[in-house]
């Protein structure tokens, strides 16, 4: 076989980056040829079931697992005390302050349970049904303790303690300040103060969590299959929790059916499965039920935000003050304390101001622990600033878009260091906003809104604006060090050129729906000049891809994808040396385009990169001293975050007689830098919009007065489906990032970050003439109806107060901000 038969000889001139390619992953997914963790079956495999606390807070007096051992099919059963010597505390990798309170977090509770769902025993049986049935035989005696549910009550003197040995429910207090807030407030013509609540959200990935552990007892080796976003981090943490040497562990993330942050975690079930497999020398599996997921998969959000914004009478921002109470839940999980800290840098958003004061207090409660949920701190920050900007616009009687125009960072001012200390490398808020306004028909909608108001139409039209930026691409490592984050922000990639000219990309990122296989193939194909179809992407297995920091925080493309780009460039440079030798030319005289090296001035002298790959494999004629490989790897540690931005506009119709909210139109124009694959970007934006709108209108984890979750099933927790969502009009502007050679920015969380305030702003805008200035999320028909009734009971909007004299009072009604184009 000749090299001409092995590889195409024609140079490629078609660019893959920017091309709309169907996702290569989808054929397997839609035809059911997937390998979910729960599909994995091993010979002799046993199944785990966990007994969970039915009480929010109680002392464990006794756990007797012996009756369960008498049940059919049961092999073993363990209490927390039985396994305490083999299991360390679950890790918190982000102790945000030096004096943070870090309670122990046992995978199985030993002395006390601190939320409904806290596991107290594990049963091992021949099948999952026998294991589940045997749970009712485990005998547990509890002494009830007082639940801790309200964030403010938890900090009061004499409050019951979640962790009595710590003496406080205050986990930490973390401040950030630039400029003089008090001086800015003193010279302001208007100060608006508002309180916003972010409800708890339950991540509801299509695939529940699951773990399978297979031991190789003779060698003391273990393979852990887990529905996880973080196989590399999980491997390291499991070694620390269990004491099993890290080199004896292999972690595999098979096909993972969504995560949204909930699988960015090291869960007790993973550690338990590993220890039980070690004890019994048998493969074991655990798969959560939906009700378990609602109780024990970490929750998202959970904040009280007190916001003050100061401005002059023309709307120029002078300062912003943010005080947060953040619900940690019962324990600190992997990055629990750091989630609200990520938002600390985003409250000033795209706006210029002279002063910024931020303080976050983390609070323990007897609820499910919180942690990352799509957007992770950034949606909370964007919601606060965009809501309070609308409140300021209403107070000043300035159109909300115009108020934003007067304060945002202009395109010619980039790079720009925000008052929170971040340096935004590029942006063009003007272009994104103008494009969105045109697609939305903003002026016509304002005219219709005014006409309907004047006619007394009970179905009010509201218009919501959200202009956002976000920090994503979690890195660089030195910044994470300064924030006391235990890990780095680097990422690794390897490119292998196979003898037949095909390509393997090994990536440290671990996808769960983002389309990495397709996008990474496009990136590598362009750099190497090989067909897209000739690239295979390997991921999610710590033996196949031993280096990686995994997938979260919209980091995959701007860190992992850029690592692929650099590794492919190194392959080209190695191949250049071989090609120059074979063509008897100097490396400086070679040009590389379309996958082929040619000699400058002699284009007939050429070698394709595939031909070079085979020549390197045969190693018959290599440059002296060169190893027989052109494979390359690259580890990147970015110098800055990435900053996508955009403008989202929402029009709603609100029936004031029933409280029903209907989204009439939704337009968003996002700027995510250079686009690798428009189809994937559209999919990520649509998914993000669905989750952001869900927070605004539908989803909430609810607890009763005893700390029992009352939204523990999908019958009680409303996850919207396609019929519940509007058609979206999406478009893009393109301002390339200057922080990486691809010019890319993140997109996975953008829709979630921007959409929630757009929807709520629209609802409040519709009801503001009635005196409504806030509707607490989710804005259900009942809550909207009650807000209208309460405003009517208090009197008209004018009677509720307007103007600068009342702007400094939390929750006061304001005059409408519906006037077009400047001050009314």
URHUUR-V177253 format. One record per residue. OMEGA is omega in whole degrees, 0 to 359 (none if undefined). NEAR is the number of other ideal C-beta (glycine too) atoms within 12 Angstrom. Layout:
<<OMEGA;NEAR> <OMEGA;NEAR>>
This chain:
<<180;11> <178;12> <178;25> <179;15> <184;13> <188;25> <179;35> <181;24> <181;20> <178;17> <178;25> <176;27> <179;12> <179;20> <177;20> <182;34> <184;35> <183;26> <177;22> <178;20> <170;32> <184;20> <180;31> <182;26> <196;32> <182;20> <179;14> <185;16> <185;24> <178;11> <176;9> <180;11> <185;13> <180;22> <174;24> <180;31> <182;40> <175;29> <187;20> <177;29> <180;21> <177;21> <178;9> <185;18> <176;31> <184;37> <180;41> <168;51> <184;45> <170;44> <185;40> <182;37> <173;38> <185;25> <180;30> <183;36> <181;37> <171;30> <177;23> <180;33> <183;18> <171;20> <179;34> <182;23> <187;33> <178;21> <179;20> <182;34> <180;24> <181;17> <181;28> <174;16> <183;24> <181;34> <183;31> <174;34> <186;40> <168;40> <177;34> <180;37> <179;21> <185;29> <188;35> <183;20> <182;15> <184;24> <172;39> <179;25> <173;25> <192;39> <163;37> <185;35> <184;33> <174;37> <197;27> <177;38> <181;24> <184;11> <180;17> <176;28> <184;31> <179;30> <172;33> <181;26> <181;39> <177;34> <169;45> <182;42> <182;43> <186;28> <188;27> <171;34> <189;41> <170;46> <176;47> <185;39> <176;43> <186;43> <182;45> <180;47> <178;45> <178;46> <181;47> <184;43> <184;35> <173;26> <187;24> <183;28> <176;19> <178;26> <181;39> <180;31> <183;22> <180;36> <183;34> <179;19> <179;26> <185;38> <182;24> <173;32> <180;17> <165;25> <184;16> <173;21> <183;27> <175;27> <177;34> <191;36> <184;35> <185;25> <181;37> <177;21> <182;21> <182;36> <182;27> <176;16> <177;11> <180;11> <173;25> <185;28> <175;30> <177;44> <188;32> <181;20> <181;13> <174;21> <182;13> <170;28> <177;40> <180;33> <179;43> <167;35> <186;27> <181;35> <170;21> <181;36> <171;23> <184;26> <184;27> <182;20> <183;31> <178;19> <179;15> <179;30> <183;31> <182;15> <182;20> <172;35> <180;25> <174;38> <179;36> <179;47> <178;33> <172;41> <178;29> <177;41> <170;35> <180;43> <171;39> <178;41> <179;46> <175;45> <187;45> <179;37> <180;33> <178;27> <174;35> <175;33> <178;47> <178;40> <173;48> <178;41> <177;47> <180;33> <166;32> <195;19> <185;18> <181;8> <183;15> <182;17> <184;22> <171;41> <181;34> <172;52> <183;43> <173;54> <189;49> <171;48> <194;50> <182;46> <182;47> <179;44> <180;38> <180;46> <180;42> <183;31> <178;40> <176;45> <180;27> <183;26> <189;35> <183;39> <175;19> <182;32> <186;16> <181;24> <177;16> <182;26> <170;40> <178;33> <180;45> <169;34> <178;49> <173;31> <183;34> <187;41> <178;30> <179;33> <178;43> <181;48> <185;45> <178;44> <166;48> <190;47> <169;48> <187;50> <178;46> <181;47> <178;46> <178;47> <179;43> <180;46> <180;50> <182;48> <178;39> <177;46> <178;44> <181;31> <188;29> <182;28> <182;21> <172;29> <178;32> <179;46> <169;41> <174;46> <183;35> <168;38> <179;27> <181;26> <174;24> <179;33> <179;39> <182;41> <197;39> <167;44> <188;46> <178;48> <176;47> <177;48> <183;48> <183;42> <163;42> <184;34> <171;44> <190;30> <171;40> <177;39> <184;47> <182;39> <172;38> <188;26> <177;21> <178;20> <178;36> <182;27> <178;43> <182;36> <181;39> <177;48> <184;41> <172;47> <184;34> <161;42> <185;35> <182;49> <177;49> <192;51> <189;49> <184;45> <173;46> <178;42> <196;40> <181;44> <184;43> <185;50> <186;46> <184;42> <178;51> <178;51> <174;44> <179;48> <183;38> <184;41> <187;38> <180;46> <177;55> <172;46> <186;49> <191;46> <176;42> <177;30> <186;39> <187;28> <179;32> <178;40> <182;34> <172;41> <178;26> <173;41> <175;36> <187;44> <174;42> <173;46> <177;45> <177;44> <176;43> <178;45> <175;46> <176;48> <187;49> <171;46> <191;50> <183;51> <169;45> <176;47> <180;50> <176;52> <179;53> <180;50> <181;50> <178;50> <184;47> <185;48> <181;53> <175;52> <184;46> <174;48> <176;49> <178;47> <177;48> <178;49> <179;44> <180;43> <182;43> <183;40> <175;30> <175;36> <185;33> <176;49> <180;42> <178;31> <179;39> <178;39> <183;29> <188;28> <185;36> <177;38> <184;35> <188;21> <182;23> <183;12> <180;21> <355;27> <187;21> <177;27> <184;19> <179;36> <177;39> <174;36> <178;24> <176;35> <177;26> <186;42> <183;34> <178;35> <177;44> <183;34> <180;40> <185;28> <180;26> <182;40> <181;39> <179;22> <179;28> <180;41> <179;34> <179;19> <185;27> <187;34> <190;20> <184;32> <179;20> <179;19> <176;33> <177;31> <179;19> <179;27> <181;38> <181;23> <180;16> <177;26> <182;28> <181;14> <181;13> <179;12> <179;20> <176;21> <186;25> <175;41> <178;39> <183;47> <182;51> <181;55> <172;47> <174;53> <193;46> <158;52> <178;49> <172;51> <179;50> <187;48> <191;48> <185;47> <355;39> <187;30> <181;23> <175;16> <178;26> <174;30> <182;16> <177;13> <177;34> <174;24> <190;30> <185;25> <177;33> <181;31> <181;39> <174;32> <187;49> <174;34> <176;45> <174;36> <175;45> <173;35> <183;45> <184;27> <181;26> <178;22> <176;37> <189;29> <170;44> <175;36> <177;48> <186;39> <176;53> <174;47> <186;49> <188;46> <173;44> <177;44> <187;33> <179;43> <181;39> <184;49> <181;40> <185;39> <180;51> <176;53> <179;43> <180;45> <182;47> <181;51> <180;39> <183;38> <185;43> <181;51> <179;43> <178;44> <177;28> <184;34> <182;19> <183;30> <175;39> <181;28> <180;41> <187;33> <167;46> <181;41> <187;27> <171;38> <179;23> <179;26> <189;39> <180;25> <176;31> <175;47> <164;45> <196;50> <179;47> <172;48> <180;45> <184;44> <192;48> <182;50> <188;51> <174;49> <182;50> <179;54> <177;57> <175;45> <176;48> <178;55> <181;41> <180;33> <177;40> <176;48> <177;30> <176;30> <179;43> <181;37> <175;26> <179;35> <179;46> <181;34> <179;32> <181;39> <179;41> <179;29> <183;27> <181;31> <179;33> <179;16> <175;24> <179;16> <182;24> <182;11> <182;20> <171;33> <180;26> <178;34> <176;23> <177;27> <182;41> <172;34> <175;41> <178;27> <180;25> <180;19> <180;11> <187;15> <178;17> <175;10> <188;20> <173;29> <175;39> <180;38> <175;50> <177;41> <178;36> <179;47> <179;40> <178;32> <178;35> <178;37> <179;28> <178;19> <179;19> <186;13> <179;20> <174;24> <180;25> <175;9> <182;8> <175;22> <184;16> <177;22> <169;26> <175;41> <181;28> <174;35> <179;31> <174;34> <185;29> <172;40> <188;29> <179;41> <184;24> <170;29> <173;39> <188;50> <170;47> <179;55> <178;52> <178;50> <178;50> <181;53> <183;49> <173;50> <179;38> <169;38> <184;32> <177;45> <185;23> <180;33> <181;16> <183;19> <183;31> <178;25> <176;44> <175;29> <183;41> <177;30> <179;31> <180;38> <173;40> <173;50> <182;40> <175;52> <181;46> <181;50> <178;42> <184;37> <177;38> <182;45> <183;39> <180;29> <180;24> <178;40> <179;42> <180;27> <179;28> <179;42> <181;40> <178;30> <178;36> <178;45> <180;43> <182;36> <178;43> <177;51> <179;45> <177;40> <182;49> <192;49> <196;41> <198;34> <174;40> <171;34> <187;42> <175;25> <174;34> <187;17> <178;14> <180;22> <177;36> <175;27> <181;38> <176;19> <190;32> <177;30> <179;20> <171;21> <183;12> <181;22> <193;30> <172;26> <184;34> <172;27> <186;14> <180;12> <180;8> <187;19> <180;28> <166;30> <181;14> <169;33> <184;28> <176;38> <184;31> <157;33> <186;32> <174;28> <186;34> <170;28> <176;38> <185;24> <177;34> <187;38> <177;26> <182;38> <187;28> <173;46> <182;51> <179;53> <190;48> <184;50> <188;51> <182;48> <179;47> <183;52> <189;52> <194;57> <184;51> <179;50> <178;48> <181;51> <182;53> <175;53> <180;49> <180;50> <180;49> <178;51> <179;48> <188;47> <184;47> <178;45> <178;36> <179;38> <180;32> <177;42> <178;45> <169;38> <184;41> <181;30> <352;40> <185;38> <180;45> <176;25> <180;24> <182;18> <178;30> <180;41> <180;26> <179;22> <178;35> <181;35> <180;20> <178;24> <178;32> <179;22> <180;15> <180;21> <181;15> <180;19> <180;29> <181;20> <179;17> <175;26> <175;24> <179;31> <187;23> <184;24> <182;14> <185;26> <184;36> <181;26> <182;24> <172;24> <179;29> <176;33> <181;36> <176;46> <187;33> <176;39> <188;43> <183;44> <182;27> <166;25> <171;19> <185;19> <178;19> <none;19>>
